[in-house]
Amino acid sequence: MSWRSVFDRLPNELYLSIFDYLNPIDLLYSFSNLNFRFNSLLKSYSCLTCKSIDLTKLNPHVFQYYCSLQQLNNEIYSIKLNNNQLKFLSFSSNNKLTRLNFLLENDYHLYLNDQFIIKNLQILKVRHHALTWQKPLIICQYLQQVAIHLRNHWDLIDLLNSLPIVEKVHATIDYDVTSCRDSSSLEGFSYSNKLKDFSYIIHSNHGLIYFVTDYSVIELLIQNLTNLLKLRLYIIGCMNTIIDGYRLENNLLKFLPKLNKFDIFIQSYGGNQIKSMEQFHSFKWNFASYTNQLTDMHFLFTLPFKFQYLHECLNEYFINSIKTNFQKSNENLLNMNYVKHVDLSCSITENFIILIQKSFPSLESICFSSSTTEYLCSTSLHRQSHYLINSIRTIIFQHSSLNLIPFIRHLPNLNKLILNQSLLNHLLEKIDLIYISQITELHVYKFQRHSLENILNGFPNIRHLILKTLQTNDEPPVRSFIDNRCHHKHRPISACDILEEVFKKKLNQLEKIEIGCYFERDEQNLEGILSRLITKYIRINTKFHINTEDYKSTRCGSIQILFF
């Protein structure tokens, strides 16, 4: 008896048990339209009727199959997807979508004709990059919870004005919060009187030199949110802004009589530091202040520290130099257990490594944002196991900090590295490969074609490889007035040449490669050319998917290839 005939005779209960282990879309892709019996089982399967799906981890071919089932989209209540997938999905204006989890790979603009997708939402989450929209934004009369990344403060004002019943808003401002609009622009705006939970976080990818925060416009916004029960503020980049106890009370807290949970981190540079914490004794929250004398930056924050980021204030003297409003010493409140990422502009010393180990047990990533920092430890220090930092997985170098390279020897579990080509060349020359061979994700900016062989030899276990000729991910293209091509100041590279050399190295673990900005003689037929090149080298049972962004896009053209 053949296996196929045995499988066909299995009881329905066994099939339903098998279905429980599959993603709903994989389930549809695998079993729909096999025969009448399986179609009937799928219709009766309860987990398919819940109408909640995650598309982000789908095999691209399965996703294409899902897109062909257009009638399903309008029955979905909850969906998780990225911006590339949204381009291919089709929703009608009467869709039933109430929950959208949007994972952005780049900033995404929502045009007026597409805004109906958020009209009936109750929960909206936008992560990783900023969402913008064509003004005016439609009124979202059902939206109750929003967690979103935005480009500026005034987009947040417009959003709040379109949410009449919202109860929870967590906003991350990715870029500049300054604007040509003055504070009078707040007049005429109305906010939900049901808003109880509000979070305002400024996130900087490039350090503080790129913007100056106008803290007063943030104060004006919060003064209108009088029914708040929870408030979280993470504000960086304030110029000459000292937030003492008097200003905190009179410009903020006195407008929030119901507030019971309050977390704040404010960073300012220039001006005068907070000289005494006595003015904070009357508050029911624990406050701390710190001044980095080297950078002339001042910090005010609540304890215990509940944020996952810490920008620019950390050095070996940090914990011991903190001033608090505690009546009694409480070292437990000084632990930074929630912090997962720090931006550093300080040098690495033996005491600093001890500080990281003791006070930052959950630290996963470090970004070095200064070119003047140095590694000031003994050259043999990394050989002592108690000076290893096991929690750190990611290191980001924003500048060519050549003197910091030895720090990598202290990170036995490092698996992600982001840096520019010149610094990478120095790393490959000065560091034994044993310290970097475990790295599985590498992002190289200002990439140079002639360095590719050294990269492939130095990282044999690489899974995600990103090679960009740009200086940063946000650097705009330089257009030619003649043919609109990207005439970037860095010489564009050939994706075909890069891929051919990568495949010759037989990197069997490679799952993703991204190349940009690229230049090819035949860009109209590039996907076909790349497909033939890939099938020439990879194993027969390996599938792949190609995403191309051409040279006429708003960004420099890039190519992304996924293997599975």
C-alpha positions in Angstrom: 0.0 0.0 0.0 1.4 3.4 -1.0 2.1 6.1 1.6 -0.2 8.4 -0.3 -3.2 6.2 0.0 -2.5 5.7 3.8 -2.3 9.5 4.3 -5.6 9.9 2.5 -7.3 7.5 4.9 -6.2 9.1 8.2 -9.0 10.3 10.5 -10.0 13.9 10.5 -8.9 14.4 14.1 -5.3 13.6 13.1 -5.4 16.1 10.3 -6.7 18.8 12.7 -3.8 18.0 15.1 -1.3 18.4 12.2 -3.0 21.7 11.3 -2.2 23.0 14.9 1.5 23.1 14.1 1.3 25.2 11.0 1.0 28.9 10.3 -2.5 29.6 8.9 -1.1 30.8 5.6 1.3 27.8 5.3 -1.8 25.6 6.0 -3.8 27.2 3.2 -0.8 26.9 0.9 -0.3 23.3 1.6 -3.8 21.8 1.8 -6.3 24.0 0.1 -7.9 22.7 -3.1 -6.3 19.2 -2.7 -9.8 17.7 -2.7 -13.3 18.3 -1.4 -12.5 16.6 2.0 -9.6 19.0 2.8 -11.5 22.0 1.7 -14.3 21.1 4.1 -11.8 20.5 6.9 -10.2 23.9 6.4 -13.5 25.6 6.5 -14.3 24.0 9.8 -10.9 24.5 11.4 -11.3 26.9 14.3 -7.8 28.5 14.1 -8.5 29.6 10.6 -11.7 31.4 11.6 -9.8 33.5 14.2 -8.7 35.7 11.3 -5.4 36.7 12.8 -2.3 36.2 10.7 1.5 37.0 10.7 2.8 37.5 7.2 6.3 38.7 8.1 8.0 35.4 8.2 6.4 33.8 5.2 8.3 32.3 2.4 7.8 34.9 -0.4 6.3 32.3 -2.7 3.7 31.4 -0.1 3.0 35.1 0.4 2.4 35.4 -3.4 -0.1 32.6 -3.1 -1.8 34.3 -0.2 -2.1 37.5 -2.3 -4.0 35.5 -5.0 -6.7 34.7 -2.3 -7.9 38.3 -2.4 -11.3 37.5 -0.9 -9.6 36.5 2.4 -8.1 39.9 3.1 -11.3 41.7 3.8 -12.2 39.0 6.4 -9.0 39.4 8.4 -9.3 41.1 11.8 -5.6 41.2 12.8 -2.6 41.2 10.5 1.2 41.6 10.9 3.2 42.6 7.8 6.0 44.8 6.5 5.8 47.7 4.0 7.0 45.6 1.0 4.1 43.2 1.6 1.5 45.9 1.9 2.3 46.9 -1.7 0.9 43.6 -2.9 -2.0 43.1 -0.7 -5.5 44.2 -1.8 -8.0 45.5 0.7 -11.4 46.9 0.0 -12.8 50.0 1.8 -15.2 47.7 3.8 -12.4 45.5 5.3 -12.8 44.2 8.8 -9.2 44.9 9.9 -9.1 46.0 13.6 -5.5 45.4 14.4 -2.5 46.2 12.3 1.2 45.5 13.2 3.3 47.2 10.7 7.1 46.3 10.6 8.8 48.9 8.4 12.0 48.2 6.7 12.2 51.9 5.5 10.1 55.0 6.1 6.7 54.5 4.6 4.2 57.2 3.3 0.5 56.5 3.4 -1.3 58.3 0.6 -4.8 59.6 0.9 -6.3 56.8 -1.2 -4.8 54.1 1.1 -5.8 55.6 4.4 -9.0 53.6 4.6 -6.8 50.6 5.8 -6.5 52.3 9.2 -10.1 53.7 9.3 -11.6 50.9 11.4 -8.6 50.0 13.4 -8.7 49.6 17.1 -5.0 48.8 17.6 -2.1 50.1 15.4 1.6 49.3 15.9 4.3 50.8 13.6 7.8 49.6 14.4 11.5 50.2 13.3 10.9 53.1 10.9 8.7 56.2 10.5 5.2 56.3 9.1 4.1 59.5 7.3 0.9 60.3 5.6 -0.7 62.7 3.1 -2.5 65.5 5.0 -5.1 65.6 6.3 -5.1 62.2 8.1 -8.6 60.6 8.2 -10.4 60.5 11.6 -9.8 57.1 13.2 -12.9 56.9 15.3 -12.3 53.4 16.7 -8.6 53.5 17.3 -7.8 53.0 21.0 -4.2 52.0 21.2 -1.3 53.3 19.1 2.5 52.5 19.2 4.1 54.4 16.3 7.4 55.8 14.9 7.1 59.3 13.4 9.4 61.7 11.8 8.7 64.8 13.8 6.7 66.3 16.7 4.1 67.9 14.4 3.1 64.6 12.9 2.3 63.5 16.4 0.1 66.6 16.9 -1.8 65.8 13.7 -2.2 62.1 14.7 -3.6 62.9 18.2 -6.1 65.3 16.6 -7.4 62.4 14.5 -7.9 60.0 17.4 -11.1 61.0 19.3 -11.3 58.0 21.6 -7.7 56.9 21.9 -6.6 55.6 25.3 -3.0 54.7 24.8 -0.3 56.4 22.6 3.3 55.4 22.6 5.2 57.6 20.1 8.8 57.4 19.0 10.1 60.5 17.2 12.9 59.2 14.9 14.3 62.5 13.7 14.2 66.3 14.3 11.5 67.6 16.5 12.1 71.2 15.5 9.7 72.9 13.1 9.0 76.2 11.4 5.5 76.0 13.0 5.4 77.9 16.3 3.6 77.1 19.5 0.4 78.9 18.4 -0.1 76.0 16.0 -1.4 74.0 19.0 -4.5 76.2 19.1 -7.6 74.6 17.6 -6.4 71.1 18.3 -8.5 68.8 20.4 -7.2 65.6 22.0 -9.0 62.6 23.4 -10.2 63.0 27.0 -9.8 59.2 27.3 -6.1 59.2 26.8 -4.6 57.7 30.0 -1.2 56.3 28.9 1.2 58.4 26.9 4.8 57.8 25.9 7.1 60.3 24.0 10.5 59.0 23.1 13.1 60.7 20.9 15.3 58.3 19.1 18.5 59.4 17.3 20.3 57.2 14.8 23.2 59.6 14.2 24.0 61.3 17.5 22.9 64.7 18.8 24.7 66.9 16.3 21.9 66.4 13.8 19.1 68.2 15.7 18.1 70.4 18.6 15.0 69.6 20.6 12.6 72.3 21.6 11.4 70.9 24.9 8.9 73.7 25.4 6.6 72.4 22.6 6.6 69.0 24.3 5.5 70.7 27.5 2.7 72.5 25.7 1.4 69.2 24.3 1.4 67.3 27.6 -0.3 70.2 29.4 -3.4 69.4 27.3 -3.4 65.7 28.3 -5.0 66.3 31.7 -6.4 62.8 32.3 -3.1 60.9 32.0 -2.5 58.2 34.5 0.9 57.0 33.0 3.6 59.2 31.4 6.9 58.3 29.9 9.3 60.9 28.5 12.7 60.2 26.9 13.9 63.5 25.6 17.4 64.0 24.2 19.1 66.9 22.4 17.8 69.9 24.5 20.0 73.0 24.1 20.5 75.1 27.3 17.5 73.5 28.9 17.7 72.8 32.6 14.7 71.0 34.0 14.8 71.7 37.8 12.1 70.8 40.3 10.3 74.1 40.0 9.9 73.8 36.2 8.9 70.2 36.4 6.1 71.1 38.8 4.8 74.3 37.2 5.2 73.4 33.5 4.2 69.7 33.7 3.0 67.9 36.8 0.5 70.5 38.0 -1.5 69.9 34.8 -1.6 66.2 35.4 -3.5 65.7 38.7 -4.3 62.0 38.1 -0.8 60.9 37.2 0.4 58.0 39.2 3.2 56.4 37.0 5.9 58.7 35.7 9.2 57.8 34.0 11.5 60.5 32.6 14.9 60.9 31.0 15.9 64.3 29.8 19.3 65.2 28.3 20.5 68.8 27.7 23.8 70.3 26.8 25.1 73.7 27.6 23.7 75.8 30.4 24.0 75.2 34.2 23.8 71.9 35.9 21.3 71.0 38.7 23.2 71.9 41.8 20.9 70.4 44.5 18.3 67.6 44.5 16.5 69.1 47.5 13.9 70.7 45.3 12.8 67.2 44.2 12.1 65.9 47.7 8.4 66.9 47.6 7.7 64.5 44.6 6.5 61.0 45.1 9.0 59.7 42.5 12.7 59.0 42.9 14.8 61.5 40.8 18.4 61.5 39.9 20.7 63.9 38.1 24.1 63.5 36.5 26.5 65.8 34.6 29.1 64.6 32.2 31.8 67.2 32.7 33.7 66.1 29.6 30.8 66.7 27.2 29.0 69.4 29.2 25.8 67.3 29.1 23.3 67.3 31.9 20.8 64.5 32.7 17.7 64.2 34.8 15.9 60.9 35.2 13.6 58.9 37.5 14.7 55.7 39.3 14.5 52.8 38.9 15.5 53.5 35.3 12.8 51.9 33.1 14.0 52.8 29.6 15.9 50.5 27.2 18.2 53.2 25.8 20.8 55.4 27.4 22.4 58.1 25.3 25.7 59.8 25.7 25.9 60.0 29.5 27.7 56.8 30.3 31.4 56.6 31.5 33.3 54.9 34.3 32.2 57.6 36.8 28.5 57.4 36.0 27.0 55.4 38.9 29.2 57.0 41.6 28.5 60.6 40.3 24.7 60.4 40.3 22.9 62.7 42.7 19.5 61.6 44.0 16.6 62.8 46.1 16.7 59.6 48.2 16.4 60.2 52.0 18.5 57.0 52.4 21.0 55.3 50.1 19.4 52.6 48.0 21.8 51.0 45.6 19.1 48.7 44.1 17.5 51.7 42.5 20.7 52.5 40.7 20.8 49.3 38.7 20.1 49.7 35.0 18.5 46.3 34.5 16.2 47.5 31.7 18.9 49.1 29.5 19.6 47.1 26.3 21.4 49.8 24.2 23.8 52.6 25.0 25.3 55.3 22.9 28.9 56.0 24.0 31.3 58.8 23.5 33.7 57.8 26.3 36.9 55.8 26.2 37.0 52.2 27.3 38.8 51.6 30.6 39.1 48.7 33.0 36.7 50.4 35.4 34.2 51.0 32.6 34.1 47.3 31.8 33.5 46.5 35.4 30.7 49.1 35.5 29.0 47.5 32.4 29.2 44.0 34.0 27.8 45.1 37.3 25.1 47.7 36.5 24.0 46.7 33.0 23.3 43.0 33.0 20.9 43.1 30.1 23.0 45.3 27.8 22.8 43.9 24.2 24.2 46.6 21.9 26.6 49.5 22.0 26.9 52.4 19.5 30.2 54.3 19.5 29.2 57.8 18.4 32.5 59.6 18.7 35.7 59.4 16.7 37.9 60.5 19.6 37.2 57.5 22.0 40.0 55.1 22.8 40.7 51.7 24.3 42.8 52.4 27.4 43.0 48.9 28.9 46.0 46.6 29.1 46.5 44.7 25.9 46.2 41.4 27.8 43.1 42.3 29.8 40.7 40.4 27.5 42.5 37.1 28.3 41.1 37.2 31.8 37.6 35.7 31.7 36.2 38.0 34.4 36.7 41.0 32.0 34.5 39.5 29.3 31.1 41.0 28.6 28.8 38.1 27.6 25.6 39.9 27.1 26.6 42.2 24.2 25.5 40.9 20.8 25.8 44.1 18.6 28.4 46.7 18.1 27.9 49.8 15.9 30.7 52.2 14.9 29.4 55.5 13.6 32.9 56.8 13.0 36.4 55.4 12.2 37.3 54.9 15.9 40.5 52.9 15.1 41.6 52.8 18.8 38.4 51.0 19.9 38.9 47.9 17.8 40.6 45.9 20.6 37.4 46.1 22.7 35.9 43.5 20.4 38.1 40.9 22.1 36.0 41.3 25.3 32.8 40.2 23.5 32.7 36.4 23.1 29.0 36.4 22.0 29.2 39.2 19.5 27.1 38.3 16.4 26.3 41.6 14.7 28.7 44.3 13.5 27.9 47.6 11.8 30.8 49.8 10.6 32.4 51.5 7.6 34.9 49.9 5.2 38.0 51.6 6.4 37.4 50.6 10.0 36.6 47.0 8.8 39.9 46.9 6.9 41.7 47.9 10.1 39.8 45.3 12.1 40.7 42.5 9.7 44.3 43.6 9.8 44.7 43.9 13.6 42.4 41.4 15.2 42.7 37.6 15.1 39.9 36.0 13.1 39.0 33.9 16.2 37.4 37.0 17.7 35.1 37.7 14.8 34.5 34.3 13.2 31.3 33.8 15.2 29.7 37.0 13.7 26.6 36.1 11.6 25.4 39.6 10.6 27.6 42.3 9.0 26.7 45.8 7.7 29.4 47.6 5.8 29.0 51.2 4.8 31.3 53.1 2.3 31.8 49.6 0.9 34.7 49.1 -1.6 34.6 46.4 -4.2 38.2 45.4 -3.8 37.7 44.5 -0.1 35.1 41.9 -0.7 37.5 38.9 -0.7 38.9 39.9 2.7 35.3 40.3 4.1 34.3 36.8 2.9 37.5 35.2 4.3 37.1 37.0 7.6 33.5 36.1 8.2 32.9 32.4 7.2 29.7 32.0 9.2 28.0 35.1 7.9 24.2 34.8 7.4 23.1 38.4 6.8 25.5 40.5 4.7 24.7 44.1 3.8 27.1 46.1 1.6 26.3 49.8 1.0 28.4 52.4 -0.8 26.5 55.0 1.2 27.9 56.6 4.4 24.6 55.9 6.2 21.3 54.3 5.5 19.6 57.7 5.3 22.0 59.4 2.9 19.9 60.5 -0.1 20.9 59.8 -3.7 22.5 62.3 -6.0 20.5 62.5 -9.3 21.6 63.2 -12.8 19.6 65.9 -14.5 20.0 64.1 -17.8 18.8 60.5 -17.1 17.8 60.6 -13.4 20.3 58.0 -12.5 22.0 58.0 -9.2 25.4 59.6 -9.6 26.4 59.1 -6.1 29.7 60.4 -4.9 30.7 56.9 -4.0 31.2 54.7 -7.1 28.2 52.4 -7.5 28.9 48.7 -7.6 27.7 45.9 -9.8 25.4 43.5 -7.9 26.1 40.8 -10.4 29.9 41.0 -9.8 29.4 41.0 -6.0 27.0 38.0 -6.0 29.3 35.9 -8.3 32.2 36.4 -5.9 30.1 35.6 -2.9 28.7 32.4 -4.4 32.2 31.2 -5.3 33.1 31.2 -1.6 30.2 28.8 -1.0 28.8 30.5 2.1 26.3 27.8 2.9 24.7 29.6 5.8 23.9 32.8 3.9 20.2 33.7 4.4 20.2 37.3 3.2 22.4 39.7 1.2 21.7 43.3 0.4 23.7 45.4 -2.1 23.5 49.2 -2.8 23.7 51.5 -4.4 24.1 49.3 -7.5 24.7 50.0 -11.2 24.1 47.6 -14.0 24.1 48.0 -17.7 20.7 46.2 -18.1 18.6 47.3 -15.1 15.2 46.6 -16.8 15.9 42.8 -16.8 18.0 42.7 -13.7 15.8 40.2 -11.8 16.1 37.7 -14.6 19.9 38.2 -14.9 20.3 37.7 -11.1 18.0 34.6 -11.1 20.1 32.9 -13.7 23.3 33.8 -11.9 22.0 32.4 -8.6 20.7 29.1 -10.0 24.2 28.6 -11.5 25.8 28.4 -8.1 23.3 27.4 -5.4 22.1 24.0 -4.4 19.0 22.6 -6.3 16.8 22.4 -3.2 17.6 26.1 -2.2 15.0 28.6 -3.0 15.4 32.4 -3.2 13.5 35.6 -3.5 14.8 38.9 -5.1 13.6 42.4 -4.1 15.0 45.2 -6.2 14.7 49.0 -5.7 15.7 50.7 -8.9 17.9 53.8 -9.4 14.8 56.0 -9.8 13.5 55.4 -6.3 13.6 58.0 -3.5 16.6 56.1 -2.1 19.7 54.8 -3.8 18.9 51.6 -5.7 19.4 48.5 -3.7 19.0 44.7 -4.2 17.9 42.3 -1.5 18.1 38.5 -1.9 16.6 36.1 0.6 17.6 32.4 0.6 15.5 29.7 2.3 
